[in-house]
Each structure stands twice: as structure tokens, then as C-alpha cells.
């Protein structure tokens, strides 16, 4: 199917579909998105099939080989903030399992990982309920006091946005 700005593949112009998108625009979007690919295109695959090294998003940076996941989980549960944060990124950006990503962000934050605290704060800030927003404030305040550099600056900026 060919897309163009002036011609719909249907007999008349469609106001409510994507057929008026130009090829150039689509290419720009794909380039910007980092060449996103589907990690789970077949509906018969399960979540346990996903950690095969095929990222759902364009970056390979968050991929964790399946044989490394158990040791990272063990390390995270024993206090490694870095291991927990790696798992959070893996589940958020590769597996696309936000619940599991949240679980590991909480552990990373509890383990004192500055980026984990900030990431957890962002996740909670974007929830609709006031209790989550209040807890987000807690994590932003904690990271702004305990961390330095960019993470601390970002946390302070989020607190300002939230009206602290």
C-alpha cells in the first residue's frame, strides 16, 4: 500500500484513519523512534519467551541475556541498587512489562540507587491518584538531598513542577 499526503488508498479521503500519512513522515518517525521493532508479534508467545535478546524498543542497551536475569535478581534482592535498576529498565523498555518494571524500580529506590529513586518518582508522579503523587514527592526530595549532579537537578525540577 502506498501512502501519500494527497491521496488515500481508499476511494475517498479518510479523515479518521492514518492513510493520509506521507512516507517521508513515517520514515522520520521510525528514525526518531530508533527503529522500534516488535518483540512479541505472535500472540502465541508468552512473556517468558520475550527475554530472548530481541528488544521491543530500538536500543540494545537495556537487553539482559536470559542467563543473567537470576543473578541480577538475587543481587538486587540482596541490596544492589544497580542490579535492581538494570532489571527495571529491562522490564520497562525491552519486555514492556510496566508492573514488573515498577517492582524493580521500588527495589532500586529502596536500595539507595539515585536513578532508581528518580525513575520511581516519575512513575508515581504520572499516576492519577494523590497518594502516588505524594509518594513521588518523597522520592524526589530524597534523591535531591542524597544525590548530586544531573539526577539531583532533575528531581529538584520535578518538585518545582509539582508545586513544592
C-alpha positions as CSV (number, residue, x, y, z in Angstrom):
1,X,0.0,0.0,0.0
2,X,1.4,3.4,-1.0
3,X,0.9,6.4,1.3
4,X,0.9,10.0,0.1
5,X,-0.3,13.3,1.5
6,X,-2.8,14.0,-1.2
7,X,-4.2,10.5,-1.9
8,X,-5.8,7.9,0.3
9,X,-5.6,4.2,-0.7
10,X,-9.4,4.3,-0.2
11,X,-11.8,5.6,-2.9
12,X,-12.3,8.8,-0.9
13,X,-10.1,10.8,1.6
14,X,-10.3,9.3,5.1
15,X,-10.5,11.8,7.9
16,X,-10.4,9.1,10.6
17,X,-7.5,6.8,9.6
18,X,-3.8,7.0,9.1
19,X,-3.8,6.6,5.3
20,X,-3.0,10.3,4.7
21,X,0.4,10.0,6.4
22,X,3.3,10.5,4.0
23,X,6.1,8.0,3.5
24,X,8.6,10.7,4.4
25,X,6.8,11.4,7.7
26,X,6.7,7.7,8.5
27,X,10.4,7.3,7.8
28,X,11.2,10.3,10.0
29,X,9.1,8.8,12.8
30,X,10.8,5.5,12.6
31,X,14.2,7.1,12.6
32,X,13.3,9.2,15.6
33,X,11.9,6.2,17.4
34,X,15.2,4.4,17.0
35,X,13.8,1.8,14.7
36,X,11.4,0.2,17.1
37,X,10.6,-3.4,16.4
38,X,8.0,-5.8,17.8
39,X,9.4,-8.1,20.3
40,X,6.2,-10.1,20.5
41,X,4.5,-10.1,17.2
42,X,3.0,-13.5,17.5
43,X,0.1,-13.7,20.0
44,X,1.1,-17.3,20.9
45,X,4.3,-16.1,22.6
46,X,4.3,-15.6,26.3
47,X,6.2,-13.1,28.5
48,X,8.7,-15.9,29.3
49,X,9.5,-16.1,25.6
50,X,10.3,-12.4,25.3
51,X,13.6,-12.1,27.2
52,X,15.4,-13.8,24.2
53,X,17.5,-10.8,23.4
54,X,15.1,-9.2,21.0
55,X,14.4,-5.6,22.3
56,X,10.9,-4.3,21.9
57,X,12.4,-0.8,21.6
58,X,15.2,0.3,19.4
59,X,18.1,0.2,21.9
60,X,20.1,-2.9,22.8
61,X,21.4,-1.1,25.9
62,X,18.7,-2.5,28.2
63,X,18.7,-6.1,26.9
64,X,19.8,-8.6,29.6
65,X,20.7,-12.2,28.4
66,X,18.2,-14.6,30.0
67,X,21.0,-16.5,31.8
68,X,22.0,-13.3,33.7
69,X,18.5,-12.4,35.0
70,X,18.5,-14.8,38.0
71,X,21.8,-13.5,39.3
72,X,20.7,-9.8,38.8
73,X,17.5,-10.6,40.7
74,X,19.5,-12.2,43.5
75,X,21.9,-9.3,43.7
76,X,19.0,-6.8,43.7
77,X,17.2,-8.6,46.5
78,X,20.4,-8.6,48.5
79,X,20.8,-4.9,48.2
80,X,22.3,-4.0,44.9
81,X,20.6,-0.9,43.6
82,X,22.4,-1.1,40.3
83,X,21.1,-4.6,39.6
84,X,17.6,-3.6,40.5
85,X,17.8,-0.6,38.2
86,X,19.1,-2.7,35.3
87,X,16.1,-5.1,35.8
88,X,13.7,-2.1,35.9
89,X,15.0,-0.8,32.6
90,X,14.9,-4.3,31.1
91,X,11.3,-4.8,32.1
92,X,10.2,-1.3,31.2
93,X,11.9,-0.9,27.8
94,X,12.6,-4.4,26.5
95,X,9.8,-6.7,27.9
96,X,7.3,-3.8,28.2
97,X,6.0,-5.1,31.5
98,X,5.4,-2.0,33.5
99,X,4.2,-3.8,36.6
100,X,7.5,-5.8,36.8
101,X,9.4,-2.6,35.9
102,X,7.7,-0.9,38.8
103,X,8.6,-3.7,41.2
104,X,12.3,-3.4,40.3
105,X,12.2,0.4,40.5
106,X,10.9,0.2,44.0
107,X,13.7,-2.2,45.0
108,X,16.3,0.0,43.3
109,X,15.0,3.0,45.2
110,X,14.9,1.2,48.5
111,X,18.4,0.0,47.8
112,X,19.5,3.7,47.5
113,X,20.1,3.9,43.8
114,X,19.7,7.6,42.8
115,X,18.4,6.9,39.3
116,X,16.1,4.3,40.7
117,X,14.6,6.8,43.1
118,X,14.2,9.3,40.4
119,X,12.6,6.8,38.0
120,X,10.2,5.6,40.7
121,X,9.3,9.2,41.4
122,X,8.5,9.8,37.8
123,X,6.3,6.7,37.6
124,X,4.4,7.7,40.7
125,X,4.1,11.3,39.6
126,X,2.3,10.2,36.4
127,X,-0.3,8.2,38.2
128,X,-3.7,9.9,38.6
129,X,-4.2,9.4,42.4
130,X,-2.9,11.9,45.0
131,X,-1.3,9.3,47.2
132,X,1.0,8.3,44.4
133,X,1.9,11.9,43.7
134,X,2.7,12.4,47.4
135,X,4.9,9.4,47.4
136,X,6.6,10.8,44.2
137,X,7.4,13.9,46.2
138,X,9.0,11.8,48.8
139,X,11.3,10.1,46.3
140,X,12.2,13.4,44.5
141,X,13.0,15.0,47.8
142,X,15.2,12.1,48.9
143,X,17.1,12.0,45.6
144,X,17.5,15.7,45.5
145,X,19.1,15.6,49.0
146,X,21.2,12.4,48.7
147,X,22.3,12.5,45.1
148,X,24.4,15.1,43.2
149,X,24.6,16.2,39.6
150,X,22.0,15.8,36.9
151,X,19.8,13.3,38.8
152,X,19.5,15.7,41.8
153,X,18.9,18.6,39.5
154,X,16.1,16.7,37.7
155,X,14.5,15.8,40.9
156,X,14.5,19.4,42.1
157,X,12.9,20.4,38.8
158,X,10.1,17.9,39.2
159,X,9.5,19.1,42.8
160,X,9.2,22.7,41.4
161,X,6.7,21.4,38.8
162,X,4.7,19.7,41.4
163,X,4.5,22.9,43.5
164,X,6.7,22.1,46.4
